[in-house]
Amino acid sequence: MPVNKDEFRRALSRFVSGVTVVTTLSRDNRPAGITVSAFTSVSLEPPLVLACIDRRASLHDYLTEGSHFAVNILAENQEYISRRFASKDQERFDVAGYKYGVSGVPLLEGALAYIECRVVHAYPGGDHTIVVGAVESTGVADDRPLAYYRGDYAHLK
């Protein structure tokens, strides 16, 4: 018997995850971004990462049709950015300073790290698309990470 959606979500909530904002450019070259917790590394050689994007997300088509994206790993003091990029508000970048990376995608200022990628694969994954990126550029800062646990933000000691 399959597990129902609520049971599955409850079990997954026990997994502590970092919080990221995936950014790219829209069709008219405007910054686009969304909060994503389903992110992981795939390979060190070559350096690959993946992010799972809901097919209904505003960013989905830009990401799957575009050539580049960035994963911005949020710092502990960036909960407000996570909340804004998770909202339906289309003016998400109003609360976050950013600069453009080497590929032209927006990189959030104050992020704990950024990973700039070239899209190499997009696979169907149920109600999500699994987007694999080849890492082309990274940057890191010394700070504490923003974490997510049991449906809420958590702070690591």
TIMAR-831400 format. One record per residue (C-alpha): x, y, z; residue number from 1; residue in one letter. Coordinates in pm, 1 decimal. Layout:
N
+----------+----------+----------+-----+---------+
!       px !       py !       pz ! num ! residuo !
+----------+----------+----------+-----+---------+
!        X !        Y !        Z ! NUM !       A !
...
+----------+----------+----------+-----+---------+
// end
This chain:
157
+----------+----------+----------+-----+---------+
!       px !       py !       pz ! num ! residuo !
+----------+----------+----------+-----+---------+
!      0.0 !      0.0 !      0.0 !   1 !       M !
!    144.9 !    339.0 !    -95.3 !   2 !       P !
!    225.2 !    598.5 !    168.1 !   3 !       V !
!    -10.3 !    895.3 !    164.9 !   4 !       N !
!    118.7 !   1246.4 !     99.2 !   5 !       K !
!     79.0 !   1365.3 !    461.3 !   6 !       D !
!    268.2 !   1066.1 !    604.0 !   7 !       E !
!    545.5 !   1113.5 !    351.1 !   8 !       F !
!    575.3 !   1486.3 !    424.2 !   9 !       R !
!    584.3 !   1415.1 !    801.2 !  10 !       R !
!    866.4 !   1164.1 !    759.6 !  11 !       A !
!   1064.7 !   1399.0 !    535.5 !  12 !       L !
!   1026.7 !   1682.4 !    787.9 !  13 !       S !
!   1260.4 !   1490.6 !   1019.1 !  14 !       R !
!   1546.0 !   1546.0 !    776.5 !  15 !       F !
!   1737.7 !   1865.1 !    857.1 !  16 !       V !
!   1815.8 !   2053.1 !    538.5 !  17 !       S !
!   1989.7 !   2368.5 !    442.8 !  18 !       G !
!   1791.1 !   2642.4 !    275.2 !  19 !       V !
!   1876.5 !   2764.7 !    -72.2 !  20 !       T !
!   1741.6 !   3009.6 !   -324.0 !  21 !       V !
!   1783.1 !   2898.3 !   -683.6 !  22 !       V !
!   1820.3 !   3195.2 !   -917.4 !  23 !       T !
!   1822.4 !   3232.3 !  -1294.3 !  24 !       T !
!   1701.2 !   3477.0 !  -1558.2 !  25 !       L !
!   1350.3 !   3501.8 !  -1700.2 !  26 !       S !
!   1282.5 !   3500.9 !  -2072.9 !  27 !       R !
!   1313.9 !   3881.3 !  -2071.0 !  28 !       D !
!   1643.2 !   3864.8 !  -1873.7 !  29 !       N !
!   1493.7 !   3971.2 !  -1540.2 !  30 !       R !
!   1617.0 !   3805.5 !  -1219.0 !  31 !       P !
!   1403.5 !   3508.1 !  -1113.4 !  32 !       A !
!   1437.5 !   3296.0 !   -801.8 !  33 !       G !
!   1265.2 !   3054.3 !   -565.5 !  34 !       I !
!   1338.4 !   2894.5 !   -228.7 !  35 !       T !
!   1447.0 !   2532.2 !   -266.0 !  36 !       V !
!   1530.7 !   2276.2 !      2.6 !  37 !       S !
!   1568.3 !   1980.2 !   -236.7 !  38 !       A !
!   1929.3 !   2039.9 !   -338.0 !  39 !       F !
!   2237.4 !   1818.8 !   -321.2 !  40 !       T !
!   2573.4 !   1746.7 !   -473.5 !  41 !       S !
!   2588.6 !   1471.0 !   -733.6 !  42 !       V !
!   2956.0 !   1436.2 !   -822.0 !  43 !       S !
!   3294.4 !   1584.0 !   -735.9 !  44 !       L !
!   3453.9 !   1482.9 !  -1067.3 !  45 !       E !
!   3309.8 !   1644.6 !  -1265.5 !  46 !       P !
!   3148.8 !   1884.6 !  -1016.9 !  47 !       P !
!   2771.2 !   1841.4 !  -1048.3 !  48 !       L !
!   2474.4 !   1942.3 !   -832.5 !  49 !       V !
!   2099.8 !   1894.0 !   -860.4 !  50 !       L !
!   1792.6 !   2083.7 !   -753.7 !  51 !       A !
!   1435.0 !   1956.7 !   -764.8 !  52 !       C !
!   1188.0 !   2218.9 !   -887.8 !  53 !       I !
!    809.6 !   2189.2 !   -865.0 !  54 !       D !
!    666.9 !   2190.9 !  -1216.6 !  55 !       R !
!    411.9 !   2454.2 !  -1104.8 !  56 !       R !
!    680.6 !   2692.5 !   -974.4 !  57 !       A !
!    716.6 !   3029.0 !  -1145.4 !  58 !       S !
!   1085.9 !   2960.1 !  -1204.1 !  59 !       L !
!   1039.9 !   2613.3 !  -1354.2 !  60 !       H !
!   1023.7 !   2697.3 !  -1723.8 !  61 !       D !
!   1297.6 !   2960.2 !  -1703.4 !  62 !       Y !
!   1525.6 !   2706.0 !  -1540.8 !  63 !       L !
!   1450.9 !   2411.7 !  -1767.5 !  64 !       T !
!   1463.8 !   2624.0 !  -2084.8 !  65 !       E !
!   1759.6 !   2838.4 !  -1979.0 !  66 !       G !
!   2129.4 !   2766.8 !  -1984.0 !  67 !       S !
!   2243.3 !   2865.1 !  -1633.0 !  68 !       H !
!   2131.0 !   2887.9 !  -1271.3 !  69 !       F !
!   2281.1 !   2952.8 !   -930.1 !  70 !       A !
!   2218.8 !   2789.4 !   -595.9 !  71 !       V !
!   2250.5 !   3046.1 !   -316.2 !  72 !       N !
!   2298.4 !   2871.7 !     20.4 !  73 !       I !
!   2141.3 !   3100.7 !    277.7 !  74 !       L !
!   2307.5 !   3220.6 !    596.0 !  75 !       A !
!   2136.4 !   3206.8 !    935.4 !  76 !       E !
!   2030.7 !   3574.4 !    918.9 !  77 !       N !
!   1856.2 !   3531.9 !    581.4 !  78 !       Q !
!   1530.6 !   3371.3 !    692.1 !  79 !       E !
!   1341.5 !   3675.2 !    558.5 !  80 !       Y !
!   1492.3 !   3609.9 !    213.8 !  81 !       I !
!   1387.2 !   3246.3 !    226.5 !  82 !       S !
!   1032.5 !   3345.0 !    318.3 !  83 !       R !
!   1013.0 !   3607.6 !     43.7 !  84 !       R !
!   1142.0 !   3376.2 !   -227.6 !  85 !       F !
!    897.8 !   3106.5 !   -109.3 !  86 !       A !
!    604.4 !   3348.3 !   -142.2 !  87 !       S !
!    384.4 !   3417.5 !   -444.9 !  88 !       K !
!    517.8 !   3775.6 !   -454.1 !  89 !       D !
!    679.5 !   3830.2 !   -794.0 !  90 !       Q !
!    900.0 !   4115.2 !   -664.6 !  91 !       E !
!   1116.2 !   3877.8 !   -462.7 !  92 !       R !
!   1441.3 !   4058.9 !   -531.8 !  93 !       F !
!   1316.6 !   4374.5 !   -356.9 !  94 !       D !
!   1441.7 !   4236.2 !    -22.3 !  95 !       V !
!   1771.9 !   4097.6 !   -144.8 !  96 !       A !
!   2074.3 !   4267.4 !   -285.7 !  97 !       G !
!   2237.4 !   4078.8 !   -568.5 !  98 !       Y !
!   2507.2 !   4094.3 !   -829.9 !  99 !       K !
!   2541.8 !   3906.2 !  -1155.1 ! 100 !       Y !
!   2773.3 !   3607.3 !  -1172.3 ! 101 !       G !
!   3007.6 !   3509.0 !  -1452.9 ! 102 !       V !
!   2720.9 !   3342.2 !  -1641.4 ! 103 !       S !
!   2489.6 !   3639.3 !  -1592.4 ! 104 !       G !
!   2258.2 !   3483.9 !  -1331.1 ! 105 !       V !
!   2184.8 !   3672.4 !  -1007.8 ! 106 !       P !
!   2384.9 !   3585.1 !   -695.5 ! 107 !       L !
!   2237.1 !   3689.6 !   -360.9 ! 108 !       L !
!   2449.4 !   3915.1 !   -143.8 ! 109 !       E !
!   2518.9 !   3784.8 !    204.1 ! 110 !       G !
!   2464.4 !   3420.5 !    110.1 ! 111 !       A !
!   2674.8 !   3162.7 !    290.9 ! 112 !       L !
!   2781.2 !   3026.7 !    -47.2 ! 113 !       A !
!   2682.7 !   3033.5 !   -411.3 ! 114 !       Y !
!   2723.1 !   2766.6 !   -675.2 ! 115 !       I !
!   2686.5 !   2887.3 !  -1031.8 ! 116 !       E !
!   2593.3 !   2615.7 !  -1283.4 ! 117 !       C !
!   2530.4 !   2536.7 !  -1646.6 ! 118 !       R !
!   2219.4 !   2321.5 !  -1698.4 ! 119 !       V !
!   2327.5 !   1981.1 !  -1830.1 ! 120 !       V !
!   2018.9 !   1761.9 !  -1769.7 ! 121 !       H !
!   1654.1 !   1791.9 !  -1671.6 ! 122 !       A !
!   1472.9 !   1473.9 !  -1571.0 ! 123 !       Y !
!   1107.4 !   1418.9 !  -1483.0 ! 124 !       P !
!   1058.0 !   1340.9 !  -1115.1 ! 125 !       G !
!    688.5 !   1309.3 !  -1031.7 ! 126 !       G !
!    548.5 !   1657.4 !   -973.2 ! 127 !       D !
!    903.0 !   1801.5 !   -990.1 ! 128 !       H !
!   1181.6 !   1829.8 !  -1245.2 ! 129 !       T !
!   1530.2 !   1723.9 !  -1140.2 ! 130 !       I !
!   1771.9 !   1980.1 !  -1282.4 ! 131 !       V !
!   2139.3 !   1882.4 !  -1291.8 ! 132 !       V !
!   2400.0 !   2152.5 !  -1323.9 ! 133 !       G !
!   2771.0 !   2147.9 !  -1403.6 ! 134 !       A !
!   2940.7 !   2377.5 !  -1154.1 ! 135 !       V !
!   3123.9 !   2666.2 !  -1320.3 ! 136 !       E !
!   3185.4 !   2904.9 !  -1030.5 ! 137 !       S !
!   3158.7 !   2909.1 !   -650.8 ! 138 !       T !
!   3199.6 !   3151.6 !   -365.2 ! 139 !       G !
!   3185.4 !   3107.0 !     11.6 ! 140 !       V !
!   3155.1 !   3320.7 !    324.5 ! 141 !       A !
!   3218.7 !   3241.8 !    688.8 ! 142 !       D !
!   2884.0 !   3243.1 !    863.9 ! 143 !       D !
!   2629.0 !   3002.0 !   1007.1 ! 144 !       R !
!   2377.1 !   2825.0 !    782.1 ! 145 !       P !
!   2001.5 !   2866.5 !    779.4 ! 146 !       L !
!   1845.8 !   2525.5 !    845.5 ! 147 !       A !
!   1496.4 !   2382.2 !    805.0 ! 148 !       Y !
!   1351.6 !   2112.9 !   1033.6 ! 149 !       Y !
!    998.7 !   1985.9 !   1103.4 ! 150 !       R !
!    834.4 !   2256.8 !    894.3 ! 151 !       G !
!   1016.8 !   2551.7 !   1047.4 ! 152 !       D !
!   1350.8 !   2728.8 !   1047.2 ! 153 !       Y !
!   1614.6 !   2604.0 !   1288.0 ! 154 !       A !
!   1937.9 !   2752.6 !   1411.2 ! 155 !       H !
!   2248.8 !   2544.8 !   1460.7 ! 156 !       L !
!   2466.0 !   2598.9 !   1765.6 ! 157 !       K !
+----------+----------+----------+-----+---------+
// end
